[in-house]
Amino acid sequence: MKKRPGSWVFAWKQLRAIKRLKERGVAIVWTAHNRIPHESEFPMLDHLLSSKVASIADRIIVHSNAAREEITEACGIKDQRKIELIYHGNYRGVYGDLPEKGDSRVKLGLGNEEFVFLFLGAVRPHKGVSDLIDAYRLANLDCRLIIAGNIQDKEFESELRDLEKELPGLVLMSGFIPDEDLGGYFAASDVVVLPYQRSLTSGALVLAMSFERACIVPDFDTFTEFIDERGGFSYPAGSTFELAEAMRKAMEARGRMEEFGRCNGKIASRWDWKEVARRTSAVYDEAFGMKAEGYCVDSTRL
């Protein structure tokens, strides 16, 4: 059987390795960025694996209160003391300063007066790009929707190209986006849309907030813990109609987008990496105690 995350053989070998480390007296720390892989082929198996890891781990790091609650309930954790909340570090300065809006729009072929929605990142099924385009069609707004990022599924890319020809204002910018160009996309946008179908932790949300963008997010607790009416709009997850309504509301409030963005930037500024590192180190120190060894489990690989 092919050794890929989600396969029975891979899961069994990974879990056995972690158990052996535990039996040797090695401390186990699980950073629960995800509970199961975004595009799991075997969700029940992946749920079982994450639950087993949660029971074995000495400490578990989560990035939001909502994630703490989900991990606790889904993995059946009885001792809350093993879970530590450490917010995802921000990206302020990582990809340079936010460029000037006008220059960024010129580079991307956008007009200064256009209202611009942005989806940026790897274009994958769980990220809800199809729902976003359906909502854009339904909203029928005089605006631009930019879909920017790498698309591995060439058939899906072809479908998006056809939609780009059909829908006025839809702009597909497929391909890898170099780090030095990221800021230009955010600077050119008015609102970042994250139409995800599920998410425990979103680095893309932290990135948008770090670049001081207003956001539209589904009403998952892991999003609304950070985005409220001061920083953007939320909608019932999975509802194309409500996503379209959120986009309409954003355009109606276009004069407040910079205000919303500043609010999000202020929140993100609290998630300093030095503090993240200090608290993460403290979790490891506590978990390891007098033990000479330790092992980190990264949930993005489960």
C-alpha positions in Angstrom: 0.0 0.0 0.0 1.2 3.5 -0.8 2.6 5.3 2.2 0.5 8.4 2.3 -1.2 10.3 5.1 -4.6 8.7 5.5 -3.6 5.2 4.5 -4.0 2.4 7.1 -0.3 1.3 6.9 1.0 4.8 7.3 -1.3 5.6 10.2 -0.4 2.4 12.0 3.3 2.9 11.6 3.2 6.5 12.7 1.1 5.7 15.8 3.4 2.7 16.7 6.4 5.0 16.4 4.9 7.6 18.7 3.9 4.9 21.2 7.4 3.4 21.3 8.8 6.9 22.0 6.3 7.3 24.8 7.3 3.9 26.3 11.0 5.0 26.2 10.0 7.9 28.4 10.1 10.5 25.7 7.8 13.5 26.1 5.3 14.0 23.3 4.0 17.5 22.3 1.3 17.8 19.6 0.8 21.1 17.9 -2.8 20.8 16.7 -2.8 23.0 13.6 -5.4 20.7 12.1 -7.4 17.9 13.6 -7.5 15.9 10.4 -6.0 16.6 7.0 -8.0 19.2 4.9 -8.6 16.7 2.1 -8.6 13.5 4.1 -9.4 10.3 2.0 -10.1 8.4 5.2 -11.6 10.9 7.7 -12.6 8.2 10.3 -9.1 6.8 10.3 -7.6 10.3 10.6 -10.0 11.1 13.4 -8.9 7.9 15.2 -5.2 8.7 14.7 -5.6 12.3 16.0 -7.6 11.0 19.0 -4.9 8.5 19.8 -2.2 11.1 19.5 -4.1 13.4 21.8 -4.4 10.7 24.4 -0.7 9.9 24.2 0.6 13.5 24.1 1.9 15.0 27.3 0.9 18.5 26.1 -1.2 19.8 23.2 -0.7 23.3 21.7 -3.8 24.9 20.0 -4.1 28.3 18.4 -7.5 29.5 19.5 -10.1 29.0 22.3 -12.4 27.4 19.7 -9.7 25.0 18.6 -9.2 24.0 22.3 -12.9 23.2 22.6 -13.0 21.3 19.3 -9.9 19.2 20.2 -11.2 18.6 23.7 -14.6 17.3 22.5 -13.6 15.5 19.3 -10.6 13.7 20.9 -12.2 13.0 24.3 -9.6 14.9 26.3 -10.5 14.8 30.0 -7.5 16.7 31.5 -7.7 20.3 30.2 -4.3 21.1 31.8 -2.5 19.3 29.0 -3.8 21.8 26.4 -2.0 25.2 26.0 -3.4 28.1 24.0 -0.7 29.8 22.0 -2.0 32.1 19.2 -0.5 31.7 15.7 2.3 34.2 15.2 1.6 37.1 12.9 3.3 37.9 9.6 4.0 41.6 10.1 7.2 42.4 8.3 7.8 38.8 7.1 6.9 39.7 3.5 7.9 43.3 3.6 5.7 46.4 4.3 2.4 46.9 2.6 3.0 48.6 -0.7 1.1 51.6 -2.0 -2.4 50.8 -3.1 -2.3 52.7 -6.4 1.0 51.2 -7.6 -0.2 47.7 -6.7 -3.4 48.1 -8.7 -1.5 49.4 -11.7 0.8 46.3 -11.6 -2.3 44.0 -11.4 -4.2 45.9 -14.1 -6.9 47.2 -11.7 -8.5 50.6 -11.6 -8.2 52.9 -8.6 -12.0 53.2 -8.1 -12.8 49.5 -8.4 -13.9 47.5 -5.4 -11.7 44.4 -5.2 -12.4 41.1 -3.4 -9.4 38.8 -3.0 -8.9 35.1 -2.5 -5.2 34.3 -2.2 -3.5 31.0 -1.6 -3.4 27.4 -2.8 -6.7 26.8 -4.7 -7.9 23.6 -3.2 -11.4 22.0 -2.7 -11.7 22.6 1.0 -11.1 26.3 0.5 -14.4 26.8 -1.1 -13.4 28.7 -4.3 -16.3 27.3 -6.3 -18.7 28.5 -3.6 -17.1 31.9 -3.7 -17.5 32.2 -7.5 -21.1 31.1 -7.2 -21.7 33.8 -4.6 -20.0 36.3 -6.8 -22.3 35.4 -9.7 -25.3 35.6 -7.4 -24.4 38.9 -5.9 -24.1 40.5 -9.3 -21.9 43.3 -8.1 -20.0 46.0 -10.0 -16.6 44.9 -8.6 -13.6 42.6 -9.2 -12.9 39.2 -7.7 -9.3 38.1 -7.9 -8.5 34.4 -7.4 -4.7 34.2 -6.9 -2.7 31.2 -6.2 -1.4 27.8 -7.4 -3.9 25.4 -8.8 -2.6 21.8 -8.9 -5.8 20.3 -10.5 -5.5 21.3 -14.1 -9.1 20.3 -14.9 -10.3 22.6 -12.2 -8.1 25.4 -13.5 -9.7 24.9 -17.0 -13.1 25.2 -15.4 -12.1 28.4 -13.7 -10.7 29.8 -17.0 -14.0 29.2 -18.6 -15.8 31.0 -15.7 -13.3 33.9 -16.0 -14.4 34.4 -19.6 -18.1 34.2 -18.6 -18.2 36.4 -15.5 -17.3 40.1 -15.8 -14.8 41.2 -13.2 -13.6 37.7 -12.3 -9.8 37.6 -12.6 -7.8 34.3 -12.3 -4.1 34.7 -11.5 -2.9 31.1 -11.2 0.6 30.1 -10.3 3.0 30.3 -7.5 3.2 33.8 -6.0 6.7 34.8 -4.9 7.0 36.1 -1.3 8.0 39.6 -2.5 4.8 39.9 -4.5 2.3 38.9 -1.7 2.0 42.4 -0.3 1.0 43.8 -3.6 -2.1 41.6 -3.8 -3.2 42.6 -0.4 -2.5 46.2 -1.0 -4.6 46.1 -4.2 -7.6 44.5 -2.4 -10.4 46.0 -0.3 -11.5 42.7 1.3 -10.0 39.3 1.7 -12.5 36.4 1.4 -11.9 33.1 3.1 -14.8 30.9 2.0 -13.4 27.7 3.7 -15.5 24.6 4.1 -13.7 23.8 7.4 -10.7 25.0 9.3 -9.2 24.6 12.8 -6.4 27.1 12.2 -6.0 29.5 9.3 -2.6 30.9 8.6 -4.2 32.7 5.6 -6.5 34.6 8.0 -3.5 35.6 10.1 -1.7 36.8 7.0 -4.7 38.9 5.8 -5.0 40.5 9.3 -1.2 41.1 9.4 -1.6 43.1 6.2 -4.5 45.0 7.7 -7.2 43.8 5.4 -10.9 43.6 6.1 -12.1 40.0 5.9 -15.2 37.9 5.0 -15.2 34.6 6.8 -17.5 31.6 7.5 -19.1 31.6 11.0 -16.8 28.9 12.3 -15.8 29.7 15.9 -12.2 29.4 14.9 -12.7 32.4 12.6 -15.3 34.5 14.5 -13.1 34.4 17.6 -10.9 36.9 15.7 -13.2 38.6 13.1 -16.3 40.4 14.3 -18.2 43.4 13.1 -15.2 45.6 13.7 -13.0 43.7 11.3 -15.3 42.4 8.6 -18.2 40.1 8.0 -19.2 36.5 8.7 -21.8 34.3 7.1 -23.3 30.9 7.8 -20.7 28.4 6.5 -21.8 26.6 3.4 -24.4 29.1 2.4 -23.7 30.6 -1.0 -26.6 33.0 -0.7 -25.3 34.3 2.7 -21.8 34.7 1.3 -23.2 36.8 -1.5 -25.0 38.9 1.1 -21.8 39.4 3.0 -20.1 40.6 -0.2 -22.9 43.0 -0.8 -22.6 44.4 2.8 -18.9 44.8 2.3 -19.5 46.9 -0.8 -22.1 49.0 0.9 -19.6 49.7 3.7 -16.7 50.3 1.3 -15.8 53.5 3.1 -15.0 51.6 6.3 -12.7 48.9 4.8 -9.5 50.6 5.9 -11.0 51.0 9.4 -11.8 47.3 9.5 -8.3 46.5 8.3 -6.6 48.6 11.0 -8.6 46.8 13.6 -7.5 43.4 12.3 -3.9 44.6 12.1 -4.1 45.7 15.7 -5.3 42.3 16.8 -2.6 40.5 14.8 0.1 42.7 16.2 -0.4 41.1 19.6 0.7 37.7 18.2 4.4 38.5 18.4 6.7 35.6 17.5 9.0 36.2 20.4 6.2 35.7 22.8 5.0 32.7 20.8 8.5 31.2 21.0 8.8 31.9 24.7 5.5 30.3 25.5 6.2 27.3 23.2 9.5 26.8 24.8 7.8 26.8 28.2 5.4 24.1 27.1 8.3 21.9 26.0 10.2 22.5 29.2 7.2 21.6 31.3 6.5 18.5 29.1 10.0 17.3 29.1 10.7 18.0 32.8 13.7 15.9 33.7 13.5 13.8 30.6 16.4 14.0 28.2 14.4 13.6 25.1 11.3 15.0 23.5 9.3 14.5 20.3 7.1 17.0 18.5 4.1 15.8 16.5 3.1 18.2 13.7 -0.6 17.8 12.9 -0.1 19.0 9.3 1.6 15.6 8.7 -1.1 13.5 10.3 
